[in-house]
Amino acid sequence: MLRLTSDFLEEVVEKQKTDARLLKFKTLIEQGKKVDIEIDVNGVMRCRGRVCVPDVPELKK
């Protein structure tokens, strides 16, 4: 299993804040809607336990 570093997760969280697709999900979550995505205790958006990586090529390497 792949382990994620704190630096990587911090960068993912920052980029999640500007990703249009993920912001739509965040809005739904805040409205109390049931979606497959949740925000964990560290502020990381996850879908079924997996980190939602924003559409930023540098992060997907």
mmCIF file of the N, C-alpha and C atoms, coordinates in Angstrom:
data_MODEL
# 
_entry.id   MODEL 
# 
loop_
_atom_site.group_PDB 
_atom_site.id 
_atom_site.type_symbol 
_atom_site.label_atom_id 
_atom_site.label_alt_id 
_atom_site.label_comp_id 
_atom_site.label_asym_id 
_atom_site.label_entity_id 
_atom_site.label_seq_id 
_atom_site.pdbx_PDB_ins_code 
_atom_site.Cartn_x 
_atom_site.Cartn_y 
_atom_site.Cartn_z 
_atom_site.occupancy 
_atom_site.B_iso_or_equiv 
_atom_site.pdbx_formal_charge 
_atom_site.auth_seq_id 
_atom_site.auth_comp_id 
_atom_site.auth_asym_id 
_atom_site.auth_atom_id 
_atom_site.pdbx_PDB_model_num 
ATOM 1   N N  . MET A 1 1  ? 0.839   -1.180 0.000   1.00 0.00 ? 1  MET A N  1 
ATOM 2   C CA . MET A 1 1  ? 0.000   0.000  0.000   1.00 0.00 ? 1  MET A CA 1 
ATOM 3   C C  . MET A 1 1  ? 0.884   1.244  0.000   1.00 0.00 ? 1  MET A C  1 
ATOM 4   N N  . LEU A 1 2  ? 0.445   2.247  -0.713  1.00 0.00 ? 2  LEU A N  1 
ATOM 5   C CA . LEU A 1 2  ? 1.181   3.501  -0.835  1.00 0.00 ? 2  LEU A CA 1 
ATOM 6   C C  . LEU A 1 2  ? 0.991   4.365  0.408   1.00 0.00 ? 2  LEU A C  1 
ATOM 7   N N  . ARG A 1 3  ? 2.078   4.870  0.936   1.00 0.00 ? 3  ARG A N  1 
ATOM 8   C CA . ARG A 1 3  ? 2.027   5.777  2.083   1.00 0.00 ? 3  ARG A CA 1 
ATOM 9   C C  . ARG A 1 3  ? 2.196   7.206  1.568   1.00 0.00 ? 3  ARG A C  1 
ATOM 10  N N  . LEU A 1 4  ? 1.440   8.130  2.098   1.00 0.00 ? 4  LEU A N  1 
ATOM 11  C CA . LEU A 1 4  ? 1.526   9.514  1.677   1.00 0.00 ? 4  LEU A CA 1 
ATOM 12  C C  . LEU A 1 4  ? 2.281   10.325 2.712   1.00 0.00 ? 4  LEU A C  1 
ATOM 13  N N  . THR A 1 5  ? 3.122   11.246 2.235   1.00 0.00 ? 5  THR A N  1 
ATOM 14  C CA . THR A 1 5  ? 3.873   12.090 3.150   1.00 0.00 ? 5  THR A CA 1 
ATOM 15  C C  . THR A 1 5  ? 3.034   13.285 3.571   1.00 0.00 ? 5  THR A C  1 
ATOM 16  N N  . SER A 1 6  ? 3.376   13.860 4.687   1.00 0.00 ? 6  SER A N  1 
ATOM 17  C CA . SER A 1 6  ? 2.674   15.043 5.179   1.00 0.00 ? 6  SER A CA 1 
ATOM 18  C C  . SER A 1 6  ? 2.778   16.187 4.176   1.00 0.00 ? 6  SER A C  1 
ATOM 19  N N  . ASP A 1 7  ? 3.960   16.365 3.581   1.00 0.00 ? 7  ASP A N  1 
ATOM 20  C CA . ASP A 1 7  ? 4.148   17.445 2.609   1.00 0.00 ? 7  ASP A CA 1 
ATOM 21  C C  . ASP A 1 7  ? 3.197   17.266 1.428   1.00 0.00 ? 7  ASP A C  1 
ATOM 22  N N  . PHE A 1 8  ? 3.088   16.042 0.945   1.00 0.00 ? 8  PHE A N  1 
ATOM 23  C CA . PHE A 1 8  ? 2.203   15.769 -0.185  1.00 0.00 ? 8  PHE A CA 1 
ATOM 24  C C  . PHE A 1 8  ? 0.749   16.053 0.205   1.00 0.00 ? 8  PHE A C  1 
ATOM 25  N N  . LEU A 1 9  ? 0.334   15.559 1.363   1.00 0.00 ? 9  LEU A N  1 
ATOM 26  C CA . LEU A 1 9  ? -1.045  15.778 1.803   1.00 0.00 ? 9  LEU A CA 1 
ATOM 27  C C  . LEU A 1 9  ? -1.342  17.258 2.000   1.00 0.00 ? 9  LEU A C  1 
ATOM 28  N N  . GLU A 1 10 ? -0.393  17.998 2.534   1.00 0.00 ? 10 GLU A N  1 
ATOM 29  C CA . GLU A 1 10 ? -0.593  19.437 2.708   1.00 0.00 ? 10 GLU A CA 1 
ATOM 30  C C  . GLU A 1 10 ? -0.797  20.116 1.362   1.00 0.00 ? 10 GLU A C  1 
ATOM 31  N N  . GLU A 1 11 ? -0.007  19.711 0.375   1.00 0.00 ? 11 GLU A N  1 
ATOM 32  C CA . GLU A 1 11 ? -0.148  20.287 -0.963  1.00 0.00 ? 11 GLU A CA 1 
ATOM 33  C C  . GLU A 1 11 ? -1.496  19.898 -1.580  1.00 0.00 ? 11 GLU A C  1 
ATOM 34  N N  . VAL A 1 12 ? -1.905  18.650 -1.380  1.00 0.00 ? 12 VAL A N  1 
ATOM 35  C CA . VAL A 1 12 ? -3.202  18.189 -1.903  1.00 0.00 ? 12 VAL A CA 1 
ATOM 36  C C  . VAL A 1 12 ? -4.332  19.004 -1.277  1.00 0.00 ? 12 VAL A C  1 
ATOM 37  N N  . VAL A 1 13 ? -4.292  19.207 0.035   1.00 0.00 ? 13 VAL A N  1 
ATOM 38  C CA . VAL A 1 13 ? -5.344  19.968 0.722   1.00 0.00 ? 13 VAL A CA 1 
ATOM 39  C C  . VAL A 1 13 ? -5.405  21.389 0.171   1.00 0.00 ? 13 VAL A C  1 
ATOM 40  N N  . GLU A 1 14 ? -4.261  22.007 -0.041  1.00 0.00 ? 14 GLU A N  1 
ATOM 41  C CA . GLU A 1 14 ? -4.237  23.371 -0.578  1.00 0.00 ? 14 GLU A CA 1 
ATOM 42  C C  . GLU A 1 14 ? -4.832  23.417 -1.982  1.00 0.00 ? 14 GLU A C  1 
ATOM 43  N N  . LYS A 1 15 ? -4.475  22.454 -2.823  1.00 0.00 ? 15 LYS A N  1 
ATOM 44  C CA . LYS A 1 15 ? -4.984  22.428 -4.198  1.00 0.00 ? 15 LYS A CA 1 
ATOM 45  C C  . LYS A 1 15 ? -6.463  22.029 -4.238  1.00 0.00 ? 15 LYS A C  1 
ATOM 46  N N  . GLN A 1 16 ? -6.914  21.240 -3.270  1.00 0.00 ? 16 GLN A N  1 
ATOM 47  C CA . GLN A 1 16 ? -8.331  20.878 -3.212  1.00 0.00 ? 16 GLN A CA 1 
ATOM 48  C C  . GLN A 1 16 ? -9.192  22.121 -3.025  1.00 0.00 ? 16 GLN A C  1 
ATOM 49  N N  . LYS A 1 17 ? -8.661  23.126 -2.374  1.00 0.00 ? 17 LYS A N  1 
ATOM 50  C CA . LYS A 1 17 ? -9.402  24.359 -2.098  1.00 0.00 ? 17 LYS A CA 1 
ATOM 51  C C  . LYS A 1 17 ? -9.659  25.186 -3.354  1.00 0.00 ? 17 LYS A C  1 
ATOM 52  N N  . THR A 1 18 ? -8.944  24.880 -4.454  1.00 0.00 ? 18 THR A N  1 
ATOM 53  C CA . THR A 1 18 ? -9.112  25.656 -5.679  1.00 0.00 ? 18 THR A CA 1 
ATOM 54  C C  . THR A 1 18 ? -9.606  24.811 -6.850  1.00 0.00 ? 18 THR A C  1 
ATOM 55  N N  . ASP A 1 19 ? -9.808  23.529 -6.642  1.00 0.00 ? 19 ASP A N  1 
ATOM 56  C CA . ASP A 1 19 ? -10.281 22.640 -7.698  1.00 0.00 ? 19 ASP A CA 1 
ATOM 57  C C  . ASP A 1 19 ? -11.806 22.768 -7.819  1.00 0.00 ? 19 ASP A C  1 
ATOM 58  N N  . ALA A 1 20 ? -12.277 23.236 -8.974  1.00 0.00 ? 20 ALA A N  1 
ATOM 59  C CA . ALA A 1 20 ? -13.702 23.519 -9.171  1.00 0.00 ? 20 ALA A CA 1 
ATOM 60  C C  . ALA A 1 20 ? -14.579 22.300 -8.914  1.00 0.00 ? 20 ALA A C  1 
ATOM 61  N N  . ARG A 1 21 ? -14.167 21.142 -9.395  1.00 0.00 ? 21 ARG A N  1 
ATOM 62  C CA . ARG A 1 21 ? -14.964 19.924 -9.227  1.00 0.00 ? 21 ARG A CA 1 
ATOM 63  C C  . ARG A 1 21 ? -15.075 19.543 -7.753  1.00 0.00 ? 21 ARG A C  1 
ATOM 64  N N  . LEU A 1 22 ? -13.967 19.596 -7.046  1.00 0.00 ? 22 LEU A N  1 
ATOM 65  C CA . LEU A 1 22 ? -13.982 19.239 -5.632  1.00 0.00 ? 22 LEU A CA 1 
ATOM 66  C C  . LEU A 1 22 ? -14.716 20.278 -4.788  1.00 0.00 ? 22 LEU A C  1 
ATOM 67  N N  . LEU A 1 23 ? -14.660 21.544 -5.194  1.00 0.00 ? 23 LEU A N  1 
ATOM 68  C CA . LEU A 1 23 ? -15.382 22.583 -4.463  1.00 0.00 ? 23 LEU A CA 1 
ATOM 69  C C  . LEU A 1 23 ? -16.892 22.367 -4.544  1.00 0.00 ? 23 LEU A C  1 
ATOM 70  N N  . LYS A 1 24 ? -17.366 21.827 -5.671  1.00 0.00 ? 24 LYS A N  1 
ATOM 71  C CA . LYS A 1 24 ? -18.796 21.511 -5.795  1.00 0.00 ? 24 LYS A CA 1 
ATOM 72  C C  . LYS A 1 24 ? -19.191 20.442 -4.782  1.00 0.00 ? 24 LYS A C  1 
ATOM 73  N N  . PHE A 1 25 ? -18.345 19.430 -4.634  1.00 0.00 ? 25 PHE A N  1 
ATOM 74  C CA . PHE A 1 25 ? -18.617 18.380 -3.646  1.00 0.00 ? 25 PHE A CA 1 
ATOM 75  C C  . PHE A 1 25 ? -18.559 18.941 -2.232  1.00 0.00 ? 25 PHE A C  1 
ATOM 76  N N  . LYS A 1 26 ? -17.593 19.816 -1.976  1.00 0.00 ? 26 LYS A N  1 
ATOM 77  C CA . LYS A 1 26 ? -17.473 20.407 -0.647  1.00 0.00 ? 26 LYS A CA 1 
ATOM 78  C C  . LYS A 1 26 ? -18.736 21.196 -0.295  1.00 0.00 ? 26 LYS A C  1 
ATOM 79  N N  . THR A 1 27 ? -19.271 21.919 -1.261  1.00 0.00 ? 27 THR A N  1 
ATOM 80  C CA . THR A 1 27 ? -20.505 22.668 -1.040  1.00 0.00 ? 27 THR A CA 1 
ATOM 81  C C  . THR A 1 27 ? -21.652 21.730 -0.696  1.00 0.00 ? 27 THR A C  1 
ATOM 82  N N  . LEU A 1 28 ? -21.757 20.621 -1.421  1.00 0.00 ? 28 LEU A N  1 
ATOM 83  C CA . LEU A 1 28 ? -22.811 19.638 -1.126  1.00 0.00 ? 28 LEU A CA 1 
ATOM 84  C C  . LEU A 1 28 ? -22.663 19.064 0.277   1.00 0.00 ? 28 LEU A C  1 
ATOM 85  N N  . ILE A 1 29 ? -21.433 18.778 0.656   1.00 0.00 ? 29 ILE A N  1 
ATOM 86  C CA . ILE A 1 29 ? -21.165 18.240 1.998   1.00 0.00 ? 29 ILE A CA 1 
ATOM 87  C C  . ILE A 1 29 ? -21.604 19.247 3.059   1.00 0.00 ? 29 ILE A C  1 
ATOM 88  N N  . GLU A 1 30 ? -21.241 20.511 2.841   1.00 0.00 ? 30 GLU A N  1 
ATOM 89  C CA . GLU A 1 30 ? -21.588 21.561 3.804   1.00 0.00 ? 30 GLU A CA 1 
ATOM 90  C C  . GLU A 1 30 ? -23.097 21.765 3.909   1.00 0.00 ? 30 GLU A C  1 
ATOM 91  N N  . GLN A 1 31 ? -23.819 21.451 2.826   1.00 0.00 ? 31 GLN A N  1 
ATOM 92  C CA . GLN A 1 31 ? -25.277 21.568 2.820   1.00 0.00 ? 31 GLN A CA 1 
ATOM 93  C C  . GLN A 1 31 ? -25.948 20.343 3.439   1.00 0.00 ? 31 GLN A C  1 
ATOM 94  N N  . GLY A 1 32 ? -25.133 19.373 3.840   1.00 0.00 ? 32 GLY A N  1 
ATOM 95  C CA . GLY A 1 32 ? -25.658 18.175 4.478   1.00 0.00 ? 32 GLY A CA 1 
ATOM 96  C C  . GLY A 1 32 ? -26.120 17.108 3.502   1.00 0.00 ? 32 GLY A C  1 
ATOM 97  N N  . LYS A 1 33 ? -25.781 17.265 2.236   1.00 0.00 ? 33 LYS A N  1 
ATOM 98  C CA . LYS A 1 33 ? -26.157 16.270 1.225   1.00 0.00 ? 33 LYS A CA 1 
ATOM 99  C C  . LYS A 1 33 ? -25.292 15.028 1.382   1.00 0.00 ? 33 LYS A C  1 
ATOM 100 N N  . LYS A 1 34 ? -25.834 13.885 1.021   1.00 0.00 ? 34 LYS A N  1 
ATOM 101 C CA . LYS A 1 34 ? -25.110 12.613 1.092   1.00 0.00 ? 34 LYS A CA 1 
ATOM 102 C C  . LYS A 1 34 ? -24.348 12.406 -0.215  1.00 0.00 ? 34 LYS A C  1 
ATOM 103 N N  . VAL A 1 35 ? -23.031 12.407 -0.127  1.00 0.00 ? 35 VAL A N  1 
ATOM 104 C CA . VAL A 1 35 ? -22.169 12.153 -1.287  1.00 0.00 ? 35 VAL A CA 1 
ATOM 105 C C  . VAL A 1 35 ? -21.103 11.139 -0.873  1.00 0.00 ? 35 VAL A C  1 
ATOM 106 N N  . ASP A 1 36 ? -20.440 10.546 -1.862  1.00 0.00 ? 36 ASP A N  1 
ATOM 107 C CA . ASP A 1 36 ? -19.407 9.547  -1.590  1.00 0.00 ? 36 ASP A CA 1 
ATOM 108 C C  . ASP A 1 36 ? -18.131 10.166 -1.017  1.00 0.00 ? 36 ASP A C  1 
ATOM 109 N N  . ILE A 1 37 ? -18.022 11.475 -1.115  1.00 0.00 ? 37 ILE A N  1 
ATOM 110 C CA . ILE A 1 37 ? -16.816 12.159 -0.645  1.00 0.00 ? 37 ILE A CA 1 
ATOM 111 C C  . ILE A 1 37 ? -17.042 12.671 0.772   1.00 0.00 ? 37 ILE A C  1 
ATOM 112 N N  . GLU A 1 38 ? -16.006 12.542 1.590   1.00 0.00 ? 38 GLU A N  1 
ATOM 113 C CA . GLU A 1 38 ? -16.059 13.073 2.956   1.00 0.00 ? 38 GLU A CA 1 
ATOM 114 C C  . GLU A 1 38 ? -14.772 13.842 3.212   1.00 0.00 ? 38 GLU A C  1 
ATOM 115 N N  . ILE A 1 39 ? -14.789 14.664 4.229   1.00 0.00 ? 39 ILE A N  1 
ATOM 116 C CA . ILE A 1 39 ? -13.606 15.428 4.625   1.00 0.00 ? 39 ILE A CA 1 
ATOM 117 C C  . ILE A 1 39 ? -13.142 14.853 5.959   1.00 0.00 ? 39 ILE A C  1 
ATOM 118 N N  . ASP A 1 40 ? -11.891 14.348 5.973   1.00 0.00 ? 40 ASP A N  1 
ATOM 119 C CA . ASP A 1 40 ? -11.403 13.702 7.199   1.00 0.00 ? 40 ASP A CA 1 
ATOM 120 C C  . ASP A 1 40 ? -10.972 14.730 8.243   1.00 0.00 ? 40 ASP A C  1 
ATOM 121 N N  . VAL A 1 41 ? -10.504 14.255 9.380   1.00 0.00 ? 41 VAL A N  1 
ATOM 122 C CA . VAL A 1 41 ? -10.138 15.143 10.497  1.00 0.00 ? 41 VAL A CA 1 
ATOM 123 C C  . VAL A 1 41 ? -8.975  16.074 10.151  1.00 0.00 ? 41 VAL A C  1 
ATOM 124 N N  . ASN A 1 42 ? -8.203  15.720 9.126   1.00 0.00 ? 42 ASN A N  1 
ATOM 125 C CA . ASN A 1 42 ? -7.079  16.553 8.692   1.00 0.00 ? 42 ASN A CA 1 
ATOM 126 C C  . ASN A 1 42 ? -7.462  17.512 7.581   1.00 0.00 ? 42 ASN A C  1 
ATOM 127 N N  . GLY A 1 43 ? -8.746  17.512 7.181   1.00 0.00 ? 43 GLY A N  1 
ATOM 128 C CA . GLY A 1 43 ? -9.205  18.399 6.120   1.00 0.00 ? 43 GLY A CA 1 
ATOM 129 C C  . GLY A 1 43 ? -8.986  17.861 4.727   1.00 0.00 ? 43 GLY A C  1 
ATOM 130 N N  . VAL A 1 44 ? -8.621  16.584 4.621   1.00 0.00 ? 44 VAL A N  1 
ATOM 131 C CA . VAL A 1 44 ? -8.373  15.956 3.320   1.00 0.00 ? 44 VAL A CA 1 
ATOM 132 C C  . VAL A 1 44 ? -9.679  15.381 2.786   1.00 0.00 ? 44 VAL A C  1 
ATOM 133 N N  . MET A 1 45 ? -10.030 15.747 1.555   1.00 0.00 ? 45 MET A N  1 
ATOM 134 C CA . MET A 1 45 ? -11.225 15.194 0.933   1.00 0.00 ? 45 MET A CA 1 
ATOM 135 C C  . MET A 1 45 ? -10.901 13.790 0.425   1.00 0.00 ? 45 MET A C  1 
ATOM 136 N N  . ARG A 1 46 ? -11.774 12.841 0.781   1.00 0.00 ? 46 ARG A N  1 
ATOM 137 C CA . ARG A 1 46 ? -11.570 11.447 0.411   1.00 0.00 ? 46 ARG A CA 1 
ATOM 138 C C  . ARG A 1 46 ? -12.851 10.861 -0.163  1.00 0.00 ? 46 ARG A C  1 
ATOM 139 N N  . CYS A 1 47 ? -12.679 9.985  -1.120  1.00 0.00 ? 47 CYS A N  1 
ATOM 140 C CA . CYS A 1 47 ? -13.793 9.250  -1.713  1.00 0.00 ? 47 CYS A CA 1 
ATOM 141 C C  . CYS A 1 47 ? -13.591 7.783  -1.382  1.00 0.00 ? 47 CYS A C  1 
ATOM 142 N N  . ARG A 1 48 ? -14.493 7.251  -0.554  1.00 0.00 ? 48 ARG A N  1 
ATOM 143 C CA . ARG A 1 48 ? -14.400 5.862  -0.105  1.00 0.00 ? 48 ARG A CA 1 
ATOM 144 C C  . ARG A 1 48 ? -13.026 5.553  0.493   1.00 0.00 ? 48 ARG A C  1 
ATOM 145 N N  . GLY A 1 49 ? -12.492 6.522  1.237   1.00 0.00 ? 49 GLY A N  1 
ATOM 146 C CA . GLY A 1 49 ? -11.214 6.333  1.914   1.00 0.00 ? 49 GLY A CA 1 
ATOM 147 C C  . GLY A 1 49 ? -9.987  6.713  1.110   1.00 0.00 ? 49 GLY A C  1 
ATOM 148 N N  . ARG A 1 50 ? -10.168 6.972  -0.178  1.00 0.00 ? 50 ARG A N  1 
ATOM 149 C CA . ARG A 1 50 ? -9.016  7.323  -1.021  1.00 0.00 ? 50 ARG A CA 1 
ATOM 150 C C  . ARG A 1 50 ? -8.947  8.833  -1.199  1.00 0.00 ? 50 ARG A C  1 
ATOM 151 N N  . VAL A 1 51 ? -7.736  9.371  -1.195  1.00 0.00 ? 51 VAL A N  1 
ATOM 152 C CA . VAL A 1 51 ? -7.534  10.816 -1.317  1.00 0.00 ? 51 VAL A CA 1 
ATOM 153 C C  . VAL A 1 51 ? -8.004  11.286 -2.692  1.00 0.00 ? 51 VAL A C  1 
ATOM 154 N N  . CYS A 1 52 ? -8.778  12.372 -2.695  1.00 0.00 ? 52 CYS A N  1 
ATOM 155 C CA . CYS A 1 52 ? -9.215  13.005 -3.943  1.00 0.00 ? 52 CYS A CA 1 
ATOM 156 C C  . CYS A 1 52 ? -8.105  13.953 -4.393  1.00 0.00 ? 52 CYS A C  1 
ATOM 157 N N  . VAL A 1 53 ? -7.364  13.551 -5.411  1.00 0.00 ? 53 VAL A N  1 
ATOM 158 C CA . VAL A 1 53 ? -6.263  14.371 -5.899  1.00 0.00 ? 53 VAL A CA 1 
ATOM 159 C C  . VAL A 1 53 ? -6.826  15.361 -6.920  1.00 0.00 ? 53 VAL A C  1 
ATOM 160 N N  . PRO A 1 54 ? -6.608  16.658 -6.690  1.00 0.00 ? 54 PRO A N  1 
ATOM 161 C CA . PRO A 1 54 ? -7.107  17.670 -7.616  1.00 0.00 ? 54 PRO A CA 1 
ATOM 162 C C  . PRO A 1 54 ? -6.496  17.507 -9.002  1.00 0.00 ? 54 PRO A C  1 
ATOM 163 N N  . ASP A 1 55 ? -7.121  18.132 -9.986  1.00 0.00 ? 55 ASP A N  1 
ATOM 164 C CA . ASP A 1 55 ? -6.659  18.031 -11.369 1.00 0.00 ? 55 ASP A CA 1 
ATOM 165 C C  . ASP A 1 55 ? -5.454  18.954 -11.589 1.00 0.00 ? 55 ASP A C  1 
ATOM 166 N N  . VAL A 1 56 ? -4.333  18.558 -10.981 1.00 0.00 ? 56 VAL A N  1 
ATOM 167 C CA . VAL A 1 56 ? -3.074  19.291 -11.097 1.00 0.00 ? 56 VAL A CA 1 
ATOM 168 C C  . VAL A 1 56 ? -2.022  18.268 -11.521 1.00 0.00 ? 56 VAL A C  1 
ATOM 169 N N  . PRO A 1 57 ? -1.491  18.399 -12.740 1.00 0.00 ? 57 PRO A N  1 
ATOM 170 C CA . PRO A 1 57 ? -0.554  17.388 -13.256 1.00 0.00 ? 57 PRO A CA 1 
ATOM 171 C C  . PRO A 1 57 ? 0.611   17.061 -12.321 1.00 0.00 ? 57 PRO A C  1 
ATOM 172 N N  . GLU A 1 58 ? 1.166   18.065 -11.636 1.00 0.00 ? 58 GLU A N  1 
ATOM 173 C CA . GLU A 1 58 ? 2.320   17.815 -10.760 1.00 0.00 ? 58 GLU A CA 1 
ATOM 174 C C  . GLU A 1 58 ? 1.969   16.858 -9.619  1.00 0.00 ? 58 GLU A C  1 
ATOM 175 N N  . LEU A 1 59 ? 0.725   16.887 -9.165  1.00 0.00 ? 59 LEU A N  1 
ATOM 176 C CA . LEU A 1 59 ? 0.317   16.021 -8.056  1.00 0.00 ? 59 LEU A CA 1 
ATOM 177 C C  . LEU A 1 59 ? 0.029   14.597 -8.507  1.00 0.00 ? 59 LEU A C  1 
ATOM 178 N N  . LYS A 1 60 ? -0.268  14.423 -9.774  1.00 0.00 ? 60 LYS A N  1 
ATOM 179 C CA . LYS A 1 60 ? -0.646  13.094 -10.264 1.00 0.00 ? 60 LYS A CA 1 
ATOM 180 C C  . LYS A 1 60 ? 0.538   12.275 -10.746 1.00 0.00 ? 60 LYS A C  1 
ATOM 181 N N  . LYS A 1 61 ? 1.741   12.804 -10.598 1.00 0.00 ? 61 LYS A N  1 
ATOM 182 C CA . LYS A 1 61 ? 2.938   12.060 -11.024 1.00 0.00 ? 61 LYS A CA 1 
ATOM 183 C C  . LYS A 1 61 ? 3.216   10.910 -10.091 1.00 0.00 ? 61 LYS A C  1 
# 
